[in-house]
Amino acid sequence: METLNPDVVIIGSGVGGGTIARQLAGTGARILILERGDFLPEEPQNADAEAVFVQARYKTTEEYQDPTGRRYRPGQYYYVGGHTKFYGTAMFRFRESDFRGREDGTAPAWPISYGDLAPFYAEAERIFGVRGQAGHDPTDPPRDAYPHPPIPHEPVIARMADALRRQGLRPFHMPSAVDYGPGGSCRRCGTCDAFICRFGAKGDGETRLIRPVLNHPDVTLWTNARVTRLIAGEGGRITAVELQRGDQRLRVSARTFVLSAGAINSALILLRSADAAHPQGLANRSGVVGRHLMNHHLTGLMGLMPGRNDTKFPKTLSVNDFYHGLPQDSGARGNIQMLGKIQGPMIRAAYPVMPRPLANLLARHSVDWLCMSEDLPNRDSRVTALHDGGVRIDYRPGARPAHDRFVRHVRTRLRRIFPLVLRHDFGIEAPSHQCGTVRMGQDPDSSALNAMCRAHDHPNLYVVDAGFFPSSAALNPALTVCAQALRVGAHLRDAWRHDQTAP
Ligand SMILES: Cc1cc2nc3c(=O)[nH]c(=O)nc-3n(C[C@H](O)[C@H](O)[C@H](O)COP(=O)(O)OP(=O)(O)OC[C@H]3O[C@@H](n4cnc5c(N)ncnc54)[C@H](O)[C@@H]3O)c2cc1C
């Protein structure tokens, strides 16, 4: 059996965990990363939409249940690099107003401001190789130039940008973490969003965070190591983590623990770690752990054009003119961006009764848009660890009618471009933008973590994944997870260098 005495245990190798590892590598701290999944295998199915969507080859086989008891296989992916292995590479900074919360109190203020995160956003963009064009998004917060120029539009997308401009809108190049351009490894293969990149061109957690630290002698990664609970000792200090690795049940001690298992799994681990001193679970004196589950309101709109759409990488265009509301309806708001190119099997995965030729026909002629609105935090929207080991997801998204009004408006505009616009709503079965379940805040009575993602109740426990979000904004989450993880990691690194002890 391997023996090692890590100073820091990081649970999960996604954006949150990988970024912390990157910050601590080289400080002299011995780091152990525990990842329940394995490296994704390179195989022909990586780029096969039938395998990825219809056969759900890479999705977890575990089941969740909804409040009615209906069981389903959630869109959770457990691999080194976490969900970014499949993500769509849209790398947005949240807006300044997102950190201030909503005036009507429906979304709380964050305990940090945009200014606190701005230097870390810049670093996160460098690490992920984000391409974009500053100064064109009307809602952009203060920022310098992107590390790389934007990815050019393909012809159909350029026509879309022109058509939207004619409607008086201000479309802009979407910031994207793809290694595209002279010398870059992107081949515009056509399988990107929701697929694994076969060429290492997608800026994901494995390529940008984990691979670079694995050469370091003080960093160890255990794959297929599923953490089941944390053990708390005197003064609330976490003393050890329990895990299952193959047939073995193991316990590993350390001085500092960073929980980065993703919003749903981090909450589950904390809830399942309940003991006599912490009957509601760890970090949960406030009772918020597992609550305020958010996932964004996500609606796909397929504009059907008479000709074929042969675009390979459509995710170069976005519109934020309605980020702060429609002119006559400030509640109806959100971001518009392109989806990855839809293929027939993706449609059949969502609508199994649709005949294959029809699905393929629709996919050939569609231009695919995503409308994203903020999902307001609701205390009753929650993840529950059931006594029999199961998981219940009681998802209650906030402000749904406002999202519907926003989508109706966008659809009306798209109808000026396309003869037919079809709608598809994404639900919590695909918790791709899951967040908020271990929220940070100033007040220990209403939050689990402080502004540095440290548990109010445990001096050596940090929770660093999308679970820390107090609100969801209406933009893709990964860059914000990375920026805050860089900030927390810098704090941990300074503490280590100062004391030669993990805090
Ligand atoms: C199809 C898809 C498209 C997306 N597109 C975008 C996009 O374009 N832009 C964007 O910003 N975001 C996008 N997202 C969301 C983005 O990928 C996530 O917000 C981000 O990866 C979350 O990072 P995380 O560190 O919070 O958690 P995760 O990425 O979930 O990482 C958690 C890690 O912990 C591991 N783990 C879980 N439980 C345990 C356990 N018990 N023990 C040990 N390890 C455990 C997991 O295997 C995983 O590696 C997309 C997501 C999906 C699924």
The ligand as an ORCA input file, in Angstrom:
! r2SCAN-3c Opt
* xyz 0 1
  C     -21.443     19.897    -21.461
  C     -20.943     21.027    -20.602
  C     -20.662     22.241    -21.204
  C     -20.195     23.298    -20.410
  N     -19.808     24.464    -21.024
  C     -19.244     25.454    -20.293
  C     -18.691     26.615    -20.930
  O     -18.698     26.750    -22.159
  N     -18.128     27.553    -20.128
  C     -18.082     27.434    -18.765
  O     -17.588     28.357    -18.098
  N     -18.593     26.348    -18.159
  C     -19.142     25.353    -18.878
  N     -19.592     24.220    -18.252
  C     -19.521     24.179    -16.786
  C     -18.096     23.969    -16.287
  O     -17.538     22.837    -16.901
  C     -18.146     23.820    -14.761
  O     -18.725     24.992    -14.218
  C     -16.777     23.674    -14.136
  O     -16.044     22.664    -14.762
  C     -16.965     23.367    -12.648
  O     -15.715     23.162    -12.047
  P     -15.657     22.612    -10.556
  O     -14.229     22.649    -10.149
  O     -16.658     23.365     -9.762
  O     -16.214     21.123    -10.587
  P     -16.014     19.849    -11.532
  O     -15.550     20.209    -12.876
  O     -17.281     19.076    -11.418
  O     -14.853     19.037    -10.817
  C     -15.082     18.211     -9.704
  C     -14.120     17.045     -9.725
  O     -14.288     16.304     -8.530
  C     -14.385     14.913     -8.827
  N     -15.178     14.305     -7.761
  C     -16.517     14.362     -7.577
  N     -16.872     13.684     -6.482
  C     -15.730     13.198     -5.935
  C     -15.453     12.390     -4.793
  N     -16.430     11.973     -3.985
  N     -14.164     12.052     -4.539
  C     -13.153     12.455     -5.361
  N     -13.377     13.208     -6.476
  C     -14.652     13.587     -6.746
  C     -15.029     14.874    -10.195
  O     -14.782     13.675    -10.874
  C     -14.380     16.088    -10.873
  O     -13.162     15.759    -11.494
  C     -20.052     23.148    -19.002
  C     -20.350     21.921    -18.412
  C     -20.777     20.852    -19.193
  C     -21.063     19.542    -18.534
*
